[in-house]
Amino acid sequence: MVKLQINDTPIEIDYYAVPILLTIGLVVYYITNAIYKLYFSPLSRIPGPWYSAVSSLWLTQQTLAGNRIFAVHALHKKYGPFVRISPTEIAICDIDVVKQIHSTQDPYRKSDWYGRLTDGIDATFAIIPNEAHKARRRAWGNVWSNSYMMTMEPVIRKYVDMCAEKINREVEAGGRPDLMRWLQFMTTDIIAEISYGKSFDMLEKETVNPIVQDLLAIMFIGGVRAEFPFLKTVQKIISYIPHPAIQWFVNCNQRVSDYGDQALSALRREVQSSKDKNGNPRPSLMTKLLDDLSNSSIKHKMNMQEIRHEATNNMIAGSDTVTITGTYMMWVIYRNSEVREKLAAELKDNLGGKEITDEKVQGLPYMRAVIREVLRLYSAAQMGLPRAVPEGGRWLGKYWVPAGTDVTSQGYTLHRDPKVFEDPDAFKPERWFNPTKEMENSMMPWGGQSRNCLGQHLAMMELRLFCAVMLTCCPTTGLADSCTDESMDFENYFIVKPKGHKCELMKVM
Ligand code: HEM
């Protein structure tokens, strides 16, 4: 018995009554809450399974199983272009509404999910408030334009050639090089050299650099924290445990930032002191930003810490994305002999043994069509890109959606809409010779307009040059038998990647 006194009235409560009353209270709370979400909340008119209106547990389970975009895709097939996928989240694949969400006129800010994913990295990708993001993009100036990117072609070409050479050597020696691993080395070396000013020499040393291991750990921790917000507190508590493995994880951010400070200070000195014969400093993604540091007349510029965050983010945004898309690109070319032959013939007819340059490769119509089709079906980034509905709420199609609701739209579904793309699952580059307006409109491999990918010209140059060099210089290379449809099926942890985590090649001719 528990004895209490309320207003001089003694009350005796049975020990068992306390947990029973608490349980009844909780059950009543959850049932009323569920009834509200199902029938009375402003989102209750949006179609979807009952369980997703009541709880987001099923979505978390799908996310953890690497299945999220396929589960959401299946719901779109069943319920249509608007689906309620959690009590506070809607998935939309109506392209006009998707354009509205990502428009530059009334941009919806990125959802808080990004803050958890990238906690501690204050870079363009991660900035949530629209105004701060706009200012940061202005500070970049024309750095990411196609024309500026061409000044970095020699660097990109150097690593593309080295990568193709290493693969070819292994293939000719009867080995089974893993295309994905080599591409990881290539893309990381490229983005490190043009962001930090020096490469990690992963292709040269044929091994993963410790800073890259730190970056992988940062991405892993961010991915887990994004799904389970409470882990941020757990992370803080755990950081006091003096175990070496835990301390390694705890300090990975610090090691990356120390490395960034050192590398960028060296690059800044180089940018200030060494100019080419026209007086231009060495081109890199950071040259303009570092130059702006000492120019007081420039309004929109970054400070050294922001530049370091951008370099870290480049390493994360610019390596796996190109590695995975490039892996699928070569896989789909190798498994379609007709596509491979047409590409090889186009390269031969137009380059005819002359130097491969991006300018020449950019103009090849079949190559362009192949890469567009790769981006439609196999881009690494086909996920939902969550955004928050702005203050005041908005009409999205025929539904009124209150402020703060998360709205997501995934390329995976938009790119496979049978009303837009005939035979949507088939790889048909020819469809891009005469695309309809709807096809052009529905393509979102680089995200939505207001936050589209800064690195798209860089990524395209890497993909084009790698494809051209591999087909020209490694004519005997093809897929190993370990590379099956099952091993290349997608798994989805934010980006998509092959379930087998590799794509082995071998000599086939
Ligand atoms: C094939 C390769 C790539 C694909 C498919 C891709 C795709 C995307 C997508 C879909 C977004 C939008 C993300 C969102 O809204 O949440 C994005 C943003 C971004 N990407 Fe890429 N990306 C690729 C390569 C690169 C490269 C090489 C870089 C260079 C560092 C890069 C840097 C960025 C940045 C900085 C943003 C954020 C832009 C902003 O918020 O204003 N990406 N990318």
Residues whose N, C-alpha, C, O or C-beta is under 5 A from the ligand:
A	BS01	HEM	T124 F125 N314 A317 G318 T321 V322 T325 S379 A380 A381 L385 M444 P445 W446 G447 S450 R451 N452 C453 L454 G455 Q456 L458 A459
